[in-house]
Amino acid sequence: MTTPAPLPTARAAAHRAYVLANMARDRSTNHPACNALLAIADYLDVAALAFQTEPPSVFNGITITNEIPADAWLALHDAENTAREHPCTGFPTTLGQYVTQPVFRNELTRPAPTGPAHVTDQRVTALVAALDSVHGLITPDSDQTLVDVMLGAAFALHAELADTGRPGATAHH
């Protein structure tokens, strides 16, 4: 019996994890949260490797397509916790969704501004609108080249939002 190869969705998730890991490494240069960014990169590398090497589950002869390997889930959880503990990294606390979107086929979420609901900074409003636009271009089936560019744009916007001090909790757009 041969071990089935990872599904295209798992390969797409691995690609996204590697792209984000490289972004974290690039951002770590001369960054005050260098160690946190390098930890996030390491966790994303672990997740990517799990997506590449773990075959999909098969139940009663049916391949399960909407699950992720346990090692990937744990690594993404750790990456998100590190982002939560170090908001100055500019990495969102829901960064795992960018990786798992091809598998779960979910819509991406964005950070909601914190503070009083009636107080909205124009810069934050513009950044959130831009992030929503970028999210609209990142789909579960997006071409890898487009994903690379759009993930760069999304994470630059996340860093800008972190600089405003308003990364907040996650809300659906």
Secondary structure, DSSP 8 states (H G I E B T S, - for coil): -------HHHHHHHHHHHHHHHHHHHHHTT-TTHHHHHHHHHHHHHHHHHHHHS---EETTEE--S---HHHHHHHHHHHHHHHH-GGG---TTTHHHHHHHHH-----EE---S-TT---HHHHHHHHHHHHHHHH--TT--HHHHHHHHHHHHHHHHHHHHTT---SEE--
